[in-house]
Amino acid sequence: MPNGIEADLIRRRQETASTRSQANTARLLADHPILVRFKELELIRQTLAGARATFILGSTDLASQVRGLMGESSQGEAGLQA
C-alpha cells in the first residue's frame, strides 16, 4: 500500500476507536449517575488546584452552587459560603 493510503487507514482506525471509547463512556455515565458527580468533583479539583480558597459543597446540584458563588443566581442560594 502506498504511504498516503496507509496513513489514511490508520487515521480512520484511530477515529473509530476514539468514537467507540466516547460511546462507551457515555453509556457508562448514563448507567451510573454517581460517576457524573465524581467527574464534576474531579474537574473542580483540577480547576481549583493551587487556589487559596475553601469550598464546602452541599447537596444541591453543583451548577446551582457555582452560580450562587459567582453571584449569577437571583435566588440567593445559601448552598455555599466562601
Secondary structure, DSSP 4 states (H G I P E B T S, - for coil): --HHHHHHHHHHHHHHHHHHHHHHHHHHHHH-HHHHHHHHHHHHHHHTTT--------SS-HHHHHHHHHT--TT---S---
